[in-house]
Structures are given as structure tokens and as C-alpha cells.
Amino acid sequence: MEVLIPESWKKSVCNVLRTHDTKKGIILRERARRAWQDMFPNAFLYQLFVTLEDTLSQPEVYGSEKKMDEDGIAYAFYFTFEEQKMYAKVLLHPDGKVIIIYSAHRPQKEKL
Amino acid sequence: MKTLRERSKRTKVEMPLTIPTADGKGVAETVMVEVEALKDPVTGDVFLEGEALEQLDKAKARHMGLLLPSEIKGLRLSLGLTQKEISELLKIGEKTYSLWESGRGRPSQSLNQMLKLLWNGRVTVEDLRAGQKAMFDWSGVSVPTCGLECRPVLIQVKEATEIYDERFAFAA
């Protein structure tokens, strides 16, 4: 079910993504990296982080909460890169300093 | 519950990295880059963090002949310039430059080339500043109205052209 992603979650995730030049708090699943580079061979990983940050900086972002085998809160949401609609699944650790990007690929289902 | 970092085993893994074709739409080659990764013992999934992500972007940038946003910023800071100053030297808008540092824009091929020359020390800030100055100071030139007085002006114009040619040849 799509819900408005809470501001506090978005803000914390953006704070971690903003460190994209050092990437201290970002963990990226290898499958997500491969999907990203297969989709956009010309793009860098930092562009994924910047795009996610820009998406979550919007005032109203809808997403779907996901249950993961990891402590923290995860949301799936859509974002756009080079005019392509993409799907992302991101988990924010309870400490608010680490995120895990599980997915960054083309939407494979009709709903989030 | 242990976090992913706590329960995972750190291991060296060779990651395939795609290098795009010149038009950016296809894959020119795939190179293998060894990085440290986290392997989740529960799911078997592999995760990359901090340094590994940086390493992969750097490897790609080197193959593509580009500088990363962090490197562009590092270059500016090492030159002791503000964003405004470097934008003026490169003859671009400050906003455009700030997009490069934030990763929201990339320099054109020619400007990327210029940044690389600065990066390698083959062009200095002084070179760029010198390039901004007028090639020839026309303020001292008077426009003659008759025959013989034309000669000094022609000589000066000729000199100016030679100076320009020399600089052009250097830049090329």
C-alpha cells in the first residue's frame, strides 16, 4: 500500500546520501549496483545517490513500507533518471547514520 | 539482532565494471576491479560500502577520462580558489560550476580537458589568468588619417597578430 513517506525518514536518508563524496554511511547491494550500471552504462554510482537525494527532497513522496531482515525502516519508491522510471528500496538503520540500498532498477511490478 | 556490518564477512571480490562507448549509450568494455565487500552469511548477498563504492567510481572515471565531483572540488581547494573565482577563470557560470561539484552536472569535453590539465599541472591558474587579459592593448593606438602615419599602426597590428598566433599555437 502506498503511503506518504514520513519527513523524518526522508530527512535522515538524505543526510546520509549527501555524504556521497565519502559514502561513509551508504551500503549498496551488489545486485542493485549491477542493475544500475546495466541500465545506465554511462552513469556513476554517485549519480544514483544524488538522484535518490533529489527525489526524497521533494515535499511529497509516496512509497511502500517494506519488511526486511535487518533492523530499521525500509521504503520502496519510484524515482526518475534520464527520463526512465526507476524503482528503489532503501533501508534506514535505527541509528539514522547508515542506509542500505537494496534495489535500484526498472519497476518489475505494477505496484510498489 | 546483529547488523549487516556486524554479521557479514569482509572479503575481496572482483567486480565487473562497465565502461561506456563514446556516445554513452552502449558498453565499450567490461573491466574487473577488486574491492572489499561484505558477504551476508544468511542470504549470501554481497554488499559494497564506502571505499569500495569510491574505488569503482574512480576506476570508471579514469577509464572515461573524467574527474569525479569530489576530485573537482579537491582540485579547486588545492588551487586555493573559491567557486566564484574558478568559474570566472573557466568562463562559466558559478551555478554551472557548483553543479559539477555537487554531482548534478558534468563539464563538457573541452572543460573537462581543461580541468585535467589543471589537475596534471600542465596548465596553471596563472596561465588561465593571463588568458583572461587582453591580447593586445589597443588603448595606445591612434588611428591615422593620412599616408605615412599609417606605418606605425600597421607594425603594431602585425606584432599583435604574431603574439596571438604564438599563443594560439601554444594552446593547440
Interface residues (C-beta under 8 A of the other chain):
Chain A: H20 D21 T22 K23 K24 I26 I27 L28 R29 E30 R31 R33 R34 Q37 D38 P41 N42 F44 L45 Y46 Q47 F49 V50 D54 D69 E70 D71 H93 V98 I100
Chain B: M1 T3 L4 R5 V13 M15 P16 L17 T18 I19 P20 T21 G24 K25 G26 V27 A37 L38 V42 T43 D45 V46 F47 L48 E49 G50 E51 L53 E54 L56 D57 K60 A61 L68 P69 S70 K73 S102 G103 R104
